Amino acid sequence: MGLEDEARAYALSKKKLFNEELRDLQLTMIKYINANLYDSHEKDNALRQLHSSILWAEEAAELHGIK
């Protein structure tokens, strides 16, 4: 495996780890919100916005990479 292949593999593993951790944290937030807030329009909106922010973070990682 060449240096470029190693760099590509490293970047891919870093991205995979980022996405896994992001999804784990999202699940933690969803559980916390569901456990502590009553059903309401505002709660539903918070959950939708959380999902949206995860998607935007994944898009940013895809386009610009991870620090």
N, C-alpha and C positions, 0 to 999 in steps of 0.2 A: 504494500500500500504506500502510495506516494504522500508527500507532505500535504498536497492539496486535498487528497482524500481524507487524511487524518483531520485536517482543519474542518472539512465539511462534516465529518462524523462527530467531532467535538461540538460544533455549532448545533447540529441536530439533537444531540443528547441534552445540551443545555436548554434548547427550546422545549424539548419533551418534558424535562424536569420542571421548567417554568409553568407549562400548561397544566401539569399534574398538580402542582402545588396551588396554582390559582384556582383550579376546580375544587380541591380539598377545602380551601378557604371559603369558596363560594358556598359549599355545602354547609360549612360551619355557620356562616352568616344566615343562610336560609333557616337552619334549625333554630338559631338564636331568635330571629325575627318571629318565626312561627310560635315559639315557646313563650314569647314575652308580649306579643301584641294581639289585640282582639282583631277578628276579621273585620276589615273595613276597606273602603276604596283606597285610602292612603297606604295601608299595608300592601295591598295588591300592586299599587304603583311603585312602592319601594322595592318589591321583589322583581318587578319588570325592569326597573332601572338598574338593579344589581346585575341582572342577566345581561342587560345592554352594556354595562361597563366592563363585564368580563369579555364580551365579544370584541369591544373596542381595544381592550388590552391585548388580546390575542392578535388582533389585526396589526396593532403597533409593533408587537414582537415580530410578526411575519415580515412587515415592511422595513423596519429599521433595526431589527436585531435586539439582542438582550445585552445589557451592560455586563 
